[in-house]
């Protein structure tokens, strides 16, 4: 039996779980004080307090901090990598300490390395936020200065894709799947031959509870130069203060559905518009695969809603059968990835080899 500690850092939380092989025996969502985090000079300055919080949670849960066979961590935004496992080595740690984009997910590998040293084991990240397997034709844009740098909810969508394939008695690598992650951000990706070959990310696809999604280019440029917003404010507007929140004053999908049930026509119009854009994105990815799709999978927190899944199934069910895998399975996906490495079923990549172009 192999014991695996899973670490998944968010902006104000640190999720941990302990697995014995694939069985979860402990899970805790550690919420950090926003006031305390604000006193930290930068993300890296948060590491000591997060490490102490993890240690305290493990001890309170009766878990030996030195008794793990592997540490599995969420991968961050430190570059462009392949899917799957990466060994947390010095090259990867250096990239996480000075990432391409500042994001709390980069702390996971650094924390994992500390606990791996205590246990005398290896730490791994799996299906990092910055996984980019998109084909070259799908990375081109109409501006030669810009190439698509697509991000999506890789960890959860690949985990659900594997589960659906297994439930059908098929290999994930042999299927063509469209997976829609429906949460605070919505991303939709196309899986073929075990790779995510194209996607609609949460800033170029559907509107979502807190994000604007794809915008009219001219209007967007006009707003950027309107004098109302600086760069930081504009970024926060389209990625945090838009979508359902902008139109309805809430990003809580269940609250919007309660308003709809009470007869709020505006709420229904906005909510349906969000789902309409999600359906269009699914259709676009189906076209990218010549319409040959084995399954469409709906996952993420909002997929718990029958209103949402019925709407999308009605819109896109003609493309392929629709499977619902509601919720998020990131902790399970991280543990499963590390378990495959420990069992010799998967060989971890080395970030240093990527830097060498190997």
N, C-alpha and C positions, 0 to 999 in steps of 0.2 A: 504494500500500500504506500503510495506517494502522497506526501502532504505539500500542498501548494498554497502560498499566500498571494492573494490578488490585491493590487493597489490601483485605484482609479481616482485621480485627482480632478476636481472641478473648480470653478472660480471661487466658491465659498464652502466647499465640502471636500472631504476625502472619504471615498467609499473603500471599505476593505472586506474581504471574505476569505475564509479558510476552507479549502477543499481537501478531502481525502479521496484521491483519484478524481472521479467526476461527481462525488457526493459533497454537497455543501454542508458544512457542520457549524459554520458561524458566518454572520454577515452583519455589518454595522455601517451606517451612514453618519460619519462624524461631521457635524456642522460647525464651522469656524465663525467666530464673531467678525462681522464686517468691520467694526471699529478697530479691532486688533489687527486685521489684515491691512487696513489702511495705514497703519503705523510702520509697515514694512516698506523699505525703500524700493524694492522691486520683487518680482516673483521668487527669485532665488533666496531672498531674505526670509521667505515664509517657511523654508525647509526645516529649520529646527523645531518650530512649533508644530508643524504637521507630523514630523517624526515622533515627537513626544506624545502627540495625541494617538498615533497608531500604536505605539508601545503600551500606552495606558489601556487602550481598548483591548489589545491582545491579552494583557495580564488580567484585566477584569473578566475576560471571557475564558480564562483558564488555559490559554494557548501559550506554549513555550516559544518565545521570539527567536530562539536558536534551533528550533526543531523542524525546519522546513527543507524539503528536497529541491524546491525551486520557488522563485518569486516571479509572478506574472504581472506585468505593468501595462497600463494604457500607453500607447505610443503617441507622441506629440506632433508638432508642426515644424520639425527641424530640417526638412528638406523634402526631396521626392524619393520614395522608396518603393520596393516591391511589396506585395502582400505577404502575409505569413509571419514567421517568427524571426526576430533579430536578437542576437546575444547582446546584452548590455555590457559593452566594453568601453575603454577609455575614449575611443573615437566617437561613439554614440553619445556618451556622457558630455563630451565637449560640445557636441552639436545641440544637445538639450539645454545646456547652460547658456548658449548664445543662439537661440533659434531664429529661423527665418521670420516667424510670426510669434509674438508674445502670447502664450496661451498656457493656462494652468496645467493642461495635459502633459506639458514638458517636464513637470516636477515628478511625475510617476516613476520614470526610469531612474532618476537620481535617488529617490527614496528607496526604490527596489534594490539598488546597488548597496545601500547601507545595510538593509536587512539581509541581503544575500551574503555580505561579508560576515555578519553575525552567525549565520547558519552554515557558512562554509559551502554554499551552493552557488549555482548560476542564477542570474536574473535574465528575463526575456521580456521584450515587448511583443505585441502581436497585432497585426492589422492596424497599423498606426493611422492617425488622422490624416497624415500626409502621404498615404499610399496613392500612387498614381500609375495605373496600368492602362490608361486610356490610349487608344491607337492614335498615331500621328495625324491622320486625317481629321479626327475629332478634336484635335488641339489647335487647329488653325482658326484664325479669325480674319475679319475683313481689315484689320489694322496690322500692318507688318510689325509694329512695335509690341504687339500684345499676342501672346499665346495663352490659350486656356490653361489654367492651373487648377484643375478641378479637385475640390474636396467634397467628401460625402460621409455619411455615417457607415463607414466601411465595416467596422467591427460587428455592429448589430446586424447589418444587412447580410453579410457573408455567413454569419452564424445561422440566421433563419433560412438562408438559401441551402445551407448544408442539411439542416434539419428537415426541410421540405423534401429535398432530394432523397434523403434516407427513408422518409416515410413512404415514398413512392417506390422504394426498392431500386433506386438509381444512384449513380455516382454524380456528385455535384459537378465534377469536371466534364460530364457528358451532357449537361443540360444547358438550355438557354432560358434565362430567367430575368424578369424585371422585378426589382424589389423597391417598394416605396416605403421609406421611413417617415412616419407622420408624427411629428413632435413639435416643440417650440420652433424648430427649423424643419423644413421638409426637403429631403433630398431623395432622388429616384435614380437608381442605377441599373445598368444592363450587364448581366453576367453571362459570359460565354467561355467555354473551355477552362473554367476555373479562374477567370480573370474578369475584372470590371472594365470593360472595353470602352464604355461611354457612360455619361450620367448627366443629370440636370441637378446641379448643386443648389444649395439653399439661397444663393444670391444671383442665380441666373435661370431659375425655374419657377416653381409655384410660389404664390403668396403663402405666408404661414402665420401662425399666431403672433409672432413678434418681428417678422422680417418681410421686406417688401417684395422679394423675388425679382423676376425679370421686369425691367422698366423700359419705357420708351426712351431711346438714346438721346434724342434732341431735348425732350423735356427734362431729363435727368441732368444734362449738361447745363441747361438754363437754370435749374434749381441750384446747382453747385456754384454758379457764378452770380447768383441773385444777391449776394451780400448778406443773406440771412444766417448762413452757417459757415463755420470754418471747417477744415478737413475732419477734425475729430468729431464735431457735432454732426456732420453729414454722415460719417460712418456709423455713428450711434443711431441716427435716424433710420437708416435703411436696415440696420442689423440690431434691433432692440426696441425701437419705438414705432414700428410700422405694422403692417398686416392687420390682424383683428384688433390689436391694441389701439392702433391709430383710428380705426373706424368706429370701434365700439367701446373703447375705454377699458377693455379687459383682454388678456391673452388666455384666459381660462376657457377652453373649448366647452367644458361641461356647463359653465355659466351661460355661454352663448346658446347652447342647446336648450337650456331652461327658458331663456328669453324667447326662443323660437316656439317652444311648446306653449308659451303664454300668449302667442300671437304677434310677436314683434317682427314685422315684415322687413325692417331694415336689417335686423340681425340675420334673418334667413338669407337675404340677398347677399350680404357680405360673406357669410359662411359658405353658401353655395358657390360664390365666386372663387373662394379659396380652393374648394374641391374641384371646381371646373378647371382651374389652371393645373391642378395635379393630374387630372385625367388627360389633359392635352399633353403634358410632359410624358406620361406613360405612352400615349399614342406616338409621340415623336421618337421615342426609343424603340418602339416596335418597328417603326419604319427603318431605323438604323440596322435592324436585324432582319430585314426583308420580310417582316411579318411572321417569322418562324419562331414563335415563343412557346415554350413548354408550359410555363406557369407565370402568373403575376402574383406577387406576395405583398400583402399589406402588413406592416409592422409598426412598432413605436407606440407611444402612449395613447395617441388619438385613435388608433385602430381598435381600441376597446369599444368605441362607439358604433352601435348598429346603424345609426343615421349615416355615419361616414362610410362604413364598409358597404352598405346597401347602395349609396349614391355612386361610389366608385365602381362597384361591380356592375351596376346598370350601364355605366358609361363605357367600361373597357372590357366587359366580359366577352364581347364578340372576338377579342384578340386571342384570349387564352383563358382557361379556367383560373379563377381567383382563389387564392388561399389566404386565410387570415391567421397571422401569428402575432397577436396583440402583445404589447409590452416591449421592454428592452432586456436583452440578454447579454449585456456586455461582460458582466462578471463571469458568467458561465462560459462565454466565448474565450475569454482570456485564460481561464483555467484549462479549458479543453485544448487550446493551442499549446500551452506548456506541457500538458499531459502527453500530447502526441510527440513532442520533442523528447521527453523523458523515456517514452516507449520506443524510440528509434524510428517512429513512423514519419517523422519530418526532420529535416536538417535545418538548423537555424542559419540565417544569413549573417554576414558580418558587414557592419556599416563601413568599416575601413576599406573593404573590397570595393564597395560602391564608389568611394572617394577616389580609388585608383582606376576606376573605369573598368573593373573586371566583372 
